[in-house]
Amino acid sequence: MSSRTRFISVAAAFLLAGTVQAQPTEAPPGAPALLAQVYKNEFAPRGQAFATEARGLLAATDAWCNGSASDATAGLESARAQWRSTTTAWDRLAGVAVGPLVKRRALTALDFNPTRPPLIERAITTAPVGAEAMERVGTPAKGIPALEWLLWTKNPAPQSPACRYTQQVAGELAREADVLAAGLTELAAVDWAADPRRTFLAWQELFNQWLGGIERLRWVQIDKPLKTAETSANGKPPVFGRAASGHTDASWAAQWSAARALAAPVAQSLAAAGQQPLADRLSAAFAAADAAMQQAKAQQPATLPAATRELAAVKKLVEADVATALDVTIGFSDGDGD
């Protein structure tokens, strides 16, 4: 199945799964506390950080594009630096895409890959201005990858149509970041113990999106480009995401940090449920994957198979054992490989 065509919310997946026997119908006793913990300490702060960085990117882009030719180099470098920090904040947020990110299909809307330069060039000629006009621009011509192409490949001059379009893309990104941050902040204030059905759905979504994020990192981000290069007749090196900006390694690290951050609270939940040996196995699997990811470098392909192997081991453990122990039914996410 295509990794882009599967982005199913867990709520919808469970409505479709009504004919399947022995489905769990409620979250385990520790679910409300874990959900409260991760939304308050992880997801809401990540959403706010992304929104702050995205507004900074808009400000940097405006300063560059509204400036003079004499200030173009400094302005461009400032915008590029802010793109890097914004993208790192995004990757930390999107590494486990829950709540409003699922509802708003944010991984596709804000991070469409591969970049489509002809569509970006076409959008530049239409000169959209404002939120309503940008809604009519196709997704492949917007978002973080489009901004990367504009900032590093197109490299437009200040006051030019391409620079004006860059401002519009940055503006839409900032608006969407604010919406995502507000949604996550709202979920951080939920009393999960008061609504068992909502807690059940959020519990299922959390684990499915956790797995989806790990698999997206392993397959879509690392292994698929690596294998494509290995089987290519032209002998070219693999082409990874964020390559134009040289931000690939930082992107992988940010996504992995999002997945890794859930390991400790999940291990605590397992231990509280009398599953200490499984909690220890989970912690060990993440430690092994973390060590491999620390060594993974896009410019050193020989370092990558160990990372993909350990990520696969984490996914297998969570999918086969942890999910069963914590009453999670695994569905589909956009992390599923082709």
C-alpha positions as CSV (number, residue, x, y, z in Angstrom):
1,M,0.0,0.0,0.0
2,S,1.2,3.5,-0.6
3,S,2.7,5.3,2.4
4,R,0.7,8.4,1.5
5,T,-2.7,6.9,0.9
6,R,-3.1,5.5,4.4
7,F,-3.8,8.2,7.0
8,I,-6.7,6.8,8.8
9,S,-7.8,8.2,12.2
10,V,-8.1,5.6,14.8
11,A,-11.6,6.6,15.6
12,A,-12.6,5.9,12.0
13,A,-10.7,2.6,12.0
14,F,-12.6,1.3,15.0
15,L,-15.9,2.2,13.5
16,L,-14.9,0.1,10.5
17,A,-13.7,-2.7,12.7
18,G,-17.1,-3.5,14.2
19,T,-17.2,-6.9,12.7
20,V,-13.9,-8.0,14.1
21,Q,-14.2,-10.2,17.2
22,A,-12.4,-9.7,20.5
23,Q,-11.7,-6.0,20.0
24,P,-11.0,-4.1,23.2
25,T,-13.7,-1.7,24.2
26,E,-12.0,0.4,26.8
27,A,-8.6,1.6,27.7
28,P,-6.6,0.0,30.6
29,P,-6.8,1.7,34.0
30,G,-3.5,3.6,33.5
31,A,-4.5,5.2,30.3
32,P,-6.0,8.5,31.6
33,A,-2.8,9.2,33.6
34,L,-0.5,8.4,30.6
35,L,-2.6,10.5,28.2
36,A,-2.7,13.4,30.6
37,Q,1.1,13.1,31.0
38,V,2.1,13.0,27.4
39,Y,-0.3,15.7,26.2
40,K,0.7,18.1,28.9
41,N,4.5,17.4,28.9
42,E,5.1,16.4,25.3
43,F,2.5,17.2,22.7
44,A,1.2,20.6,23.8
45,P,4.7,22.0,24.4
46,R,5.8,20.7,21.0
47,G,2.8,22.3,19.3
48,Q,3.5,25.7,21.0
49,A,7.2,25.4,20.0
50,F,6.3,24.8,16.4
51,A,3.9,27.7,16.3
52,T,6.5,30.0,17.8
53,E,9.1,28.9,15.3
54,A,6.7,29.2,12.3
55,R,5.8,32.8,13.3
56,G,9.6,33.5,13.4
57,L,10.0,32.0,10.0
58,L,7.3,34.3,8.6
59,A,8.9,37.3,10.2
60,A,12.3,36.3,8.8
61,T,10.9,35.7,5.3
62,D,9.1,39.0,5.4
63,A,12.2,40.9,6.4
64,W,14.2,39.2,3.6
65,C,11.6,39.6,0.8
66,N,10.7,43.2,1.8
67,G,14.3,44.2,2.0
68,S,16.7,45.6,-0.6
69,A,19.1,43.7,-2.9
70,S,22.0,44.9,-0.8
71,D,20.7,43.0,2.2
72,A,19.6,40.0,0.2
73,T,22.4,37.6,1.3
74,A,22.0,38.3,5.0
75,G,18.2,38.2,4.8
76,L,18.3,34.9,3.0
77,E,20.6,33.3,5.5
78,S,18.4,34.5,8.3
79,A,15.4,32.9,6.7
80,R,17.3,29.7,6.1
81,A,18.3,29.5,9.7
82,Q,14.8,30.1,10.8
83,W,13.5,27.4,8.4
84,R,15.9,24.9,10.0
85,S,14.7,25.7,13.5
86,T,11.1,25.6,12.4
87,T,11.5,22.3,10.6
88,T,13.2,20.8,13.7
89,A,10.2,21.9,15.8
90,W,7.9,20.4,13.2
91,D,9.7,17.1,13.1
92,R,9.5,16.8,16.8
93,L,5.8,17.4,16.7
94,A,5.1,15.2,13.7
95,G,7.2,12.3,14.9
96,V,4.1,11.1,16.7
97,A,1.2,12.8,14.9
98,V,-1.8,12.8,17.2
99,G,-5.0,14.8,17.8
100,P,-5.3,17.7,15.4
101,L,-2.4,16.5,13.3
102,V,-4.5,13.5,12.4
103,K,-7.8,15.4,12.0
104,R,-6.2,18.0,9.8
105,R,-4.0,15.6,7.8
106,A,-1.1,17.8,8.7
107,L,1.7,15.4,7.6
108,T,0.4,15.7,4.0
109,A,-0.7,19.3,4.2
110,L,2.5,20.7,5.7
111,D,5.1,18.2,4.7
112,F,4.2,16.9,1.2
113,N,6.9,14.8,-0.5
114,P,8.5,14.7,-3.0
115,T,8.7,18.4,-3.8
116,R,7.1,19.3,-7.1
117,P,9.0,22.3,-8.5
118,P,6.8,22.7,-11.6
119,L,3.7,23.1,-9.4
120,I,5.6,25.7,-7.2
121,E,6.6,27.6,-10.3
122,R,3.0,27.6,-11.5
123,A,1.7,28.8,-8.1
124,I,4.2,31.7,-8.2
125,T,2.7,32.9,-11.5
126,T,-0.8,33.0,-9.9
127,A,0.5,35.4,-7.2
128,P,-1.9,34.3,-4.4
129,V,-2.4,36.7,-1.5
130,G,-4.0,35.8,1.8
131,A,-5.4,32.7,3.4
132,E,-8.3,32.2,1.0
133,A,-6.2,32.4,-2.1
134,M,-3.6,30.0,-0.6
135,E,-6.4,27.5,0.0
136,R,-6.8,27.2,-3.7
137,V,-3.1,26.4,-4.2
138,G,-2.4,22.6,-4.4
139,T,-0.8,21.0,-1.4
140,P,2.4,19.9,-3.3
141,A,3.3,23.6,-3.9
142,K,3.1,24.5,-0.2
143,G,4.5,23.5,3.2
144,I,7.9,22.9,4.6
145,P,9.5,21.1,1.5
146,A,8.2,23.8,-0.8
147,L,9.8,26.4,1.4
148,E,13.1,24.4,1.4
149,W,13.1,24.4,-2.4
150,L,12.3,28.1,-2.5
151,L,15.0,29.0,0.0
152,W,17.8,26.8,-1.3
153,T,17.1,26.0,-4.9
154,K,15.0,28.9,-6.3
155,N,16.7,31.5,-4.2
156,P,14.6,34.4,-5.3
157,A,15.5,38.0,-5.1
158,P,13.8,40.3,-2.6
159,Q,10.7,42.0,-4.0
160,S,10.3,39.3,-6.7
161,P,7.2,37.3,-7.4
162,A,8.9,34.1,-6.1
163,C,9.8,35.9,-2.9
164,R,6.3,37.2,-2.5
165,Y,5.1,33.6,-2.9
166,T,7.6,32.4,-0.3
167,Q,6.0,34.9,2.1
168,Q,2.6,33.5,1.4
169,V,3.7,29.9,2.0
170,A,5.4,30.9,5.3
171,G,2.2,32.7,6.3
172,E,0.0,29.7,5.7
173,L,2.4,27.5,7.6
174,A,2.3,29.9,10.6
175,R,-1.5,30.0,10.5
176,E,-1.8,26.2,10.5
177,A,0.8,25.9,13.2
178,D,-1.3,28.1,15.5
179,V,-4.4,25.9,14.8
180,L,-2.4,22.8,15.7
181,A,-1.0,24.3,18.8
182,A,-4.4,25.4,20.0
183,G,-5.8,21.9,19.4
184,L,-3.1,20.2,21.4
185,T,-3.3,22.7,24.2
186,E,-7.0,22.0,24.4
187,L,-6.3,18.2,24.6
188,A,-3.7,18.8,27.4
189,A,-6.6,20.2,29.5
190,V,-8.9,17.2,29.0
191,D,-10.0,15.2,32.1
192,W,-9.4,11.8,30.4
193,A,-10.8,9.8,33.4
194,A,-14.2,11.5,32.9
195,D,-14.8,10.3,29.4
196,P,-14.0,6.6,28.9
197,R,-14.9,6.5,25.2
198,R,-12.8,9.5,24.4
199,T,-10.0,8.0,26.4
200,F,-10.3,4.7,24.6
201,L,-10.0,6.3,21.2
202,A,-7.2,8.6,22.2
203,W,-5.3,5.6,23.7
204,Q,-5.7,3.6,20.5
205,E,-4.7,6.6,18.4
206,L,-1.6,7.3,20.5
207,F,-0.1,3.8,20.0
208,N,-1.0,3.5,16.3
209,Q,0.5,6.9,15.6
210,W,3.6,6.1,17.7
211,L,4.1,2.9,15.6
212,G,3.3,4.9,12.4
213,G,6.0,7.5,13.3
214,I,8.6,4.8,13.9
215,E,7.8,3.1,10.7
216,R,7.7,6.3,8.7
217,L,11.2,7.1,10.0
218,R,12.5,3.7,9.3
219,W,11.0,3.0,5.9
220,V,10.0,6.3,4.2
221,Q,12.8,8.5,5.6
222,I,15.7,6.1,5.6
223,D,15.3,2.6,4.2
224,K,13.3,3.3,1.1
225,P,15.7,5.9,-0.4
226,L,18.6,3.6,0.6
227,K,17.2,0.6,-1.2
228,T,16.2,2.7,-4.2
229,A,19.8,3.8,-4.6
230,E,21.1,0.3,-4.1
231,T,19.0,-1.1,-6.9
232,S,19.5,1.9,-9.2
233,A,21.5,1.4,-12.4
234,N,23.0,4.9,-12.3
235,G,25.1,4.4,-9.2
236,K,23.9,7.7,-7.6
237,P,23.9,8.0,-3.8
238,P,20.5,7.9,-2.0
239,V,18.4,11.0,-2.0
240,F,16.9,11.6,1.4
241,G,14.4,14.2,2.6
242,R,15.7,17.7,3.6
243,A,18.8,17.1,1.4
244,A,18.8,20.5,-0.3
245,S,19.2,22.2,3.1
246,G,21.6,19.7,4.5
247,H,19.1,19.1,7.3
248,T,18.5,15.4,6.9
249,D,20.3,14.2,10.0
250,A,18.7,16.8,12.2
251,S,15.3,15.9,10.8
252,W,15.8,12.2,11.6
253,A,17.1,13.1,15.1
254,A,14.0,15.2,15.8
255,Q,11.6,12.6,14.6
256,W,13.3,9.9,16.7
257,S,13.3,12.1,19.8
258,A,9.5,12.3,19.5
259,A,9.2,8.5,19.4
260,R,11.8,7.9,22.1
261,A,10.1,10.3,24.5
262,L,7.1,7.9,24.8
263,A,9.2,4.9,25.7
264,A,9.6,5.8,29.4
265,P,5.9,6.5,30.2
266,V,4.8,3.4,28.3
267,A,7.4,1.3,30.2
268,Q,6.0,2.8,33.4
269,S,2.5,1.8,32.4
270,L,3.6,-1.7,31.7
271,A,5.3,-2.0,35.0
272,A,2.2,-0.7,36.8
273,A,0.2,-3.4,35.0
274,G,2.5,-6.1,36.3
275,Q,4.5,-6.4,33.1
276,Q,8.0,-5.5,34.4
277,P,9.9,-7.9,32.2
278,L,8.2,-6.5,29.1
279,A,8.9,-3.0,30.3
280,D,12.5,-3.9,30.6
281,R,12.5,-5.3,27.1
282,L,10.9,-2.2,25.7
283,S,13.5,0.0,27.4
284,A,16.4,-2.1,26.1
285,A,15.0,-2.1,22.6
286,F,14.8,1.7,22.6
287,A,18.3,2.0,24.0
288,A,19.6,-0.1,21.2
289,A,17.7,1.9,18.6
290,D,18.9,5.1,20.2
291,A,22.5,4.0,20.0
292,A,22.1,3.1,16.3
293,M,20.3,6.4,15.5
294,Q,23.1,8.4,17.1
295,Q,25.4,6.9,14.6
296,A,23.1,7.2,11.5
297,K,24.4,9.8,9.0
298,A,22.8,10.5,5.6
299,Q,26.3,11.1,4.1
300,Q,27.5,7.7,5.4
301,P,25.1,5.1,4.1
302,A,27.0,2.3,5.8
303,T,25.7,3.6,9.1
304,L,22.1,3.3,8.2
305,P,21.3,-0.5,8.1
306,A,21.9,-0.8,11.8
307,A,19.5,2.0,12.5
308,T,16.7,0.6,10.3
309,R,17.3,-2.8,11.9
310,E,16.9,-1.5,15.4
311,L,13.9,0.6,14.5
312,A,12.3,-2.5,13.0
313,A,12.9,-4.4,16.2
314,V,11.3,-1.6,18.3
315,K,8.2,-1.6,16.0
316,K,7.9,-5.4,16.2
317,L,8.1,-5.4,19.9
318,V,5.5,-2.7,20.4
319,E,3.2,-4.2,17.7
320,A,3.4,-7.8,18.9
321,D,3.8,-7.6,22.7
322,V,3.3,-4.1,24.1
323,A,0.1,-3.5,22.2
324,T,-1.4,-6.7,23.4
325,A,-0.4,-6.1,27.0
326,L,-2.0,-2.6,26.9
327,D,-5.2,-3.5,25.0
328,V,-4.3,-1.8,21.8
329,T,-5.6,-2.9,18.4
330,I,-3.1,-2.0,15.6
331,G,-4.7,-0.4,12.6
332,F,-3.2,1.5,9.7
333,S,-1.3,4.8,9.6
334,D,0.6,6.7,7.0
335,G,3.8,5.1,8.3
336,D,2.9,1.8,6.7
337,G,5.4,0.8,4.1
338,D,4.6,0.2,0.4
